[in-house]
Amino acid sequence: MITISLCMIVKNEERTLARCLDSVSGIVDEIIIVDTGSSDRTMDVAAQYTDQVYTYEWQDDFAAARNYSFEQATQEYILWLDADDVLLPGDQAKLRALKEQLPSDGETEAVVLNYTLAEGAEASPLVTDRRNRLVKRSAGCRWHGRLHEQLSFPRSGVMTADIAVTHRREASNHSARNVRILRKWIAEEGVAQGRLLFYYAGECYDRKRYGAAVQGYEKLLQEPQGYREDRLIACARLAECYERLGKPSYKLRALLQSFQFDLPHADFCCAIASCFQERQEHMTAIYWYMQALDVGTRDPGFRPVPAACRTWLPHARLSLSYAQLGHWEQALKHNIQALAYVPTDPGLLSNRERLETMVRQTTSARRQD
């Protein structure tokens, strides 16, 4: 059985830290908490779980703080979490099983876990992502980036596990801090490009400065090289920005631009279909929703993707388009397929009753003819 060090950086997390630590304290072998300047009871809470609580002078550099936390680890593997993350009971059991299954002298140097960013009914995942979450200490994986930091991957020995960390963010606004860090970073670099430009555009997007976000993302997509996931996220956010700015044709162009960087993904297909559905071009919308169903199992990589786009949403929207065309049987078929994923959805249930009525009326009319 492998041993695990949990490494966390925290600041003013007294409301969430115990919840996080309770979810893993029976699984990890060592808990390391690095406090970057709390003014509440965060350190007191941490001290209830571990005597390895460290203070770190904040330098406007998240990667530096996380690397410091990793340097304190003594166990074979390192697990990292944020204070507003939690492992649900089913995922706790899966992590325990993984801990028992991985040989301590094995070749696995990193384990990628799912990351649930938003939850629906009964804690079902609505938006999911993935993270390099559990790494062998001897692999020497390091953090990079002052903001929105990324953990490097080892050259080999990377596996993916069906285990989810769930993010349950408390209401907070770090916009001013993030902008300060970015401005300092850009000033030192002398130019915003690559990942730095991606982060800057993202902060503009989060602050609803859609015009500035458009400029940043458009510039990023013109660069000759870059991370595939960053470019796909840029296309998706560009589309939303153009929608907010009342430019639907530019929105569609941004969505189609994603095909320059990868094969079609379900969320892009759904968004493209929605554009045509809004134009009342239902046959074209049907084509793109069918494409979403066809590619729903495609690996989205390391970027957040709404689970609905890969499950019930294409069926629900297909039902609406077929109904608009008077194809009642097809509309009912896709309504029922959508309900297989979300059986208690009131809108789908109400639509099913109407569609069943229309199918009965149509069948009866045929028989009379």
C-alpha positions in Angstrom: 0.0 0.0 0.0 1.3 3.5 -0.9 1.5 6.3 1.6 0.1 9.8 0.9 0.9 13.3 2.0 -1.9 15.8 1.7 -0.4 19.2 0.9 -2.6 22.4 1.0 -2.1 26.1 0.9 -4.8 28.1 2.8 -5.8 31.6 3.8 -8.8 32.6 5.8 -10.5 29.2 5.3 -12.0 28.6 8.8 -15.4 27.9 7.3 -14.4 25.2 4.9 -11.1 23.7 6.0 -12.6 21.2 8.5 -15.1 19.9 5.9 -12.2 19.3 3.5 -10.0 17.6 6.0 -12.8 15.4 7.4 -13.3 14.0 4.0 -9.7 12.7 3.7 -8.3 12.5 7.2 -8.8 8.7 7.4 -7.1 8.1 4.0 -4.0 10.2 3.9 -1.0 9.4 6.1 0.3 13.0 6.5 -1.4 16.4 6.4 0.6 19.5 5.6 -1.0 22.9 5.8 0.8 26.0 4.6 -0.9 29.2 5.7 -0.2 32.3 3.6 -1.5 34.9 6.0 -4.8 34.1 7.6 -6.5 36.6 9.9 -9.2 34.2 11.1 -9.1 30.8 12.9 -7.7 28.8 10.0 -4.5 27.8 11.8 -6.5 26.8 14.9 -8.7 24.5 12.7 -5.7 23.1 11.0 -4.0 22.3 14.3 -6.9 20.0 15.2 -5.9 17.7 12.3 -2.1 18.0 12.1 1.0 19.4 13.9 2.5 20.2 10.5 1.1 23.7 10.1 3.5 26.2 8.5 3.4 29.9 7.8 4.6 31.2 4.5 5.2 34.8 3.5 2.9 35.5 0.6 4.7 36.7 -2.6 1.8 37.0 -5.0 2.9 33.7 -6.4 0.6 30.6 -6.0 3.1 28.2 -7.6 5.8 29.2 -5.2 3.5 28.6 -2.2 2.4 25.2 -3.5 6.0 24.2 -4.2 6.8 25.1 -0.6 4.0 22.8 0.6 5.3 20.0 -1.6 8.8 20.4 -0.1 7.4 19.6 3.4 6.0 16.2 2.3 7.7 13.0 3.4 5.4 10.3 2.1 5.6 8.4 -1.1 2.8 10.2 -2.9 1.4 13.8 -2.7 -2.2 14.7 -2.9 -3.2 18.3 -3.2 -6.5 20.0 -2.5 -8.0 23.4 -1.9 -9.9 24.2 1.3 -13.2 24.3 -0.5 -12.7 20.9 -2.1 -14.2 17.7 -0.6 -14.3 14.0 -1.4 -17.8 12.6 -1.3 -18.3 9.2 0.5 -18.2 7.2 -2.8 -15.0 8.9 -3.9 -13.5 8.4 -0.5 -14.0 4.6 -0.9 -12.5 4.7 -4.4 -9.4 6.6 -3.2 -8.9 4.1 -0.4 -9.1 1.3 -3.0 -6.7 3.1 -5.3 -4.3 3.5 -2.4 -4.4 -0.3 -1.8 -4.1 -1.2 -5.4 -1.1 1.0 -6.4 2.2 -0.9 -5.6 4.6 1.2 -3.6 7.4 0.3 -6.0 5.2 0.6 -9.1 5.7 2.8 -12.2 2.7 5.1 -11.7 4.0 8.6 -11.1 0.9 10.6 -11.4 -2.8 10.0 -11.2 -5.4 12.3 -12.9 -8.7 12.6 -11.0 -12.0 14.2 -12.1 -12.9 17.6 -10.7 -16.6 18.4 -10.2 -16.9 22.2 -10.5 -20.7 22.4 -10.2 -23.3 20.1 -8.8 -27.0 19.3 -9.6 -29.6 17.4 -7.7 -28.3 14.8 -5.2 -24.7 16.0 -5.8 -24.7 14.9 -9.5 -21.9 16.5 -11.5 -23.1 19.4 -13.8 -19.7 20.7 -14.9 -16.6 18.5 -14.7 -12.9 18.9 -15.4 -9.8 16.9 -14.6 -6.6 17.6 -12.6 -3.2 16.1 -12.1 -4.1 15.4 -8.5 -1.9 12.7 -7.0 1.8 12.5 -7.8 4.8 10.5 -6.7 7.1 12.6 -4.6 10.2 11.2 -6.3 8.9 12.3 -9.7 9.8 15.9 -8.8 6.6 17.5 -10.2 6.6 21.2 -9.8 4.1 24.0 -9.9 4.3 26.8 -12.5 2.4 30.1 -12.8 1.8 32.8 -10.3 -1.9 32.6 -10.9 -4.1 29.7 -12.0 -1.0 27.6 -11.3 -0.5 24.3 -13.1 1.2 21.1 -11.8 3.7 19.6 -14.2 3.4 16.0 -15.4 6.1 13.4 -15.2 7.5 12.1 -18.5 5.8 8.7 -18.0 3.6 6.7 -15.7 0.5 8.8 -15.8 -2.9 7.1 -15.2 -6.5 8.3 -14.9 -8.8 7.1 -12.1 -12.6 7.4 -11.9 -12.4 9.4 -8.6 -13.8 12.9 -8.3 -12.8 15.8 -6.1 -15.8 18.0 -5.6 -15.4 21.8 -5.5 -17.8 23.5 -3.1 -16.8 27.1 -3.3 -18.0 29.6 -0.7 -19.0 33.0 -1.8 -15.8 35.0 -2.3 -14.3 37.6 -4.7 -10.6 37.4 -5.5 -10.8 39.6 -8.6 -8.8 42.5 -7.2 -6.1 40.1 -6.0 -5.9 38.3 -9.3 -5.7 41.6 -11.3 -2.9 42.8 -9.0 -0.9 39.6 -9.6 -1.5 39.7 -13.3 -0.5 43.3 -13.7 2.7 42.7 -11.8 3.4 39.6 -13.8 2.8 41.3 -17.2 5.0 44.2 -16.1 7.8 41.9 -15.4 7.4 39.9 -18.6 7.0 43.1 -20.7 4.2 41.6 -22.8 1.0 39.5 -22.4 1.2 36.4 -24.5 0.6 32.7 -24.2 -0.7 31.6 -20.9 -0.3 35.0 -19.4 -2.6 36.4 -22.1 -5.1 33.6 -21.5 -5.2 34.4 -17.8 -5.6 38.1 -18.4 -8.5 37.5 -20.8 -10.0 35.1 -18.3 -10.0 37.8 -15.6 -11.7 40.2 -18.0 -14.3 37.5 -18.7 -14.9 36.9 -15.0 -15.4 40.6 -14.4 -17.9 40.8 -17.3 -15.6 43.1 -19.3 -16.6 41.3 -22.4 -15.0 43.7 -24.9 -11.6 43.4 -23.3 -12.0 39.6 -23.0 -12.7 39.4 -26.7 -9.6 41.3 -27.6 -7.5 39.0 -25.4 -8.9 35.8 -26.6 -8.8 36.9 -30.3 -5.1 37.8 -29.9 -4.5 34.4 -28.2 -6.0 32.5 -31.0 -3.8 34.3 -33.5 -0.7 33.1 -31.8 1.1 30.3 -33.8 1.4 28.0 -30.8 -0.4 27.3 -27.5 -2.1 24.7 -25.3 -5.0 23.0 -27.0 -7.2 23.2 -24.0 -6.5 27.0 -23.6 -7.6 27.6 -27.2 -10.7 25.5 -26.9 -11.7 27.4 -23.7 -10.9 30.7 -25.6 -13.3 29.7 -28.4 -16.1 28.8 -25.9 -15.7 32.0 -24.0 -15.4 34.1 -27.1 -18.7 32.8 -28.2 -20.3 33.7 -24.9 -18.7 37.2 -25.0 -20.1 37.8 -28.4 -23.5 36.6 -27.3 -23.4 39.1 -24.4 -22.3 41.8 -26.8 -25.3 41.0 -29.1 -23.2 39.7 -32.0 -24.7 36.2 -32.9 -22.8 35.8 -36.1 -19.5 36.3 -34.4 -20.6 33.8 -31.7 -21.1 31.1 -34.3 -17.8 32.0 -35.9 -16.0 31.5 -32.6 -17.6 28.1 -32.0 -16.7 26.9 -35.5 -13.2 28.2 -34.9 -12.7 25.5 -32.3 -12.4 22.9 -35.1 -9.0 24.4 -36.0 -7.7 23.0 -32.7 -9.4 19.7 -32.2 -12.1 17.4 -33.5 -15.7 18.4 -32.5 -16.7 18.1 -28.9 -20.2 17.7 -27.6 -20.4 21.1 -25.9 -19.4 23.0 -29.1 -21.8 20.9 -31.2 -24.7 21.8 -28.8 -23.8 25.5 -28.8 -23.6 25.5 -32.6 -27.0 23.7 -32.8 -28.5 26.3 -30.5 -27.4 29.1 -32.8 -29.4 27.5 -35.6 -32.3 26.6 -33.3 -32.6 30.3 -32.4 -32.8 31.1 -36.2 -35.6 28.5 -36.5 -33.4 26.5 -38.8 -34.4 23.3 -37.2 -33.0 20.7 -39.7 -29.5 22.3 -39.3 -30.0 22.3 -35.5 -30.9 18.6 -35.6 -27.8 17.8 -37.5 -25.5 19.5 -34.9 -27.4 17.9 -31.9 -27.0 14.5 -33.6 -23.3 15.3 -33.9 -23.2 16.1 -30.2 -24.6 12.7 -29.4 -22.1 11.0 -31.7 -19.1 12.6 -30.1 -20.4 12.6 -26.5 -17.9 10.1 -25.3 -14.9 11.9 -26.8 -12.3 12.9 -24.2 -12.5 16.7 -23.6 -9.0 16.9 -22.2 -8.2 19.2 -19.3 -11.0 21.7 -19.6 -14.4 22.1 -17.9 -17.3 20.6 -19.9 -21.0 20.6 -18.9 -22.1 17.1 -18.3 -25.5 17.9 -19.8 -24.0 18.3 -23.3 -22.7 14.7 -23.1 -26.0 13.2 -21.8 -29.5 14.6 -21.8 -29.3 18.1 -23.4 -28.9 17.0 -27.1 -31.9 14.7 -26.7 -34.0 17.4 -25.1 -33.2 20.0 -27.8 -33.7 17.4 -30.5 -37.2 16.8 -29.1 -38.0 20.5 -29.4 -36.7 20.8 -33.0 -38.6 17.7 -34.1 -41.7 19.0 -32.4 -41.4 22.3 -34.3 -41.3 20.4 -37.5 -44.3 18.3 -36.5 -42.3 15.1 -36.3 -44.1 14.0 -33.1 -42.8 10.4 -32.8 -39.2 11.5 -33.2 -39.8 14.3 -30.7 -41.3 11.9 -28.1 -38.4 9.4 -28.7 -35.8 12.0 -27.8 -37.8 13.3 -24.9 -37.9 9.8 -23.4 -34.2 9.4 -24.0 -33.5 12.7 -22.2 -35.7 11.6 -19.3 -33.6 8.5 -18.9 -30.8 10.8 -17.6 -33.0 13.3 -15.6 -36.2 11.4 -14.8 -37.7 14.0 -12.6 -37.2 17.1 -14.8 -40.6 18.9 -14.7 -40.2 20.5 -18.2 -39.4 17.2 -19.8 -42.2 15.4 -18.0 -44.7 18.1 -19.1 -43.5 17.9 -22.7 -43.8 14.1 -22.7 -47.5 14.4 -21.8 -48.0 16.9 -24.7 -46.0 14.8 -27.1 -47.8 11.6 -26.2 -51.1 13.4 -26.9 -49.9 14.6 -30.3 -48.7 11.1 -31.2 -52.0 9.6 -30.3 -53.9 12.2 -32.3 -51.6 11.7 -35.3 -52.0 8.0 -35.1 -55.7 8.2 -34.9 -55.9 10.6 -37.9 -53.8 8.2 -40.0 -56.2 5.3 -39.1 -59.2 7.4 -40.1 -57.6 8.2 -43.4 
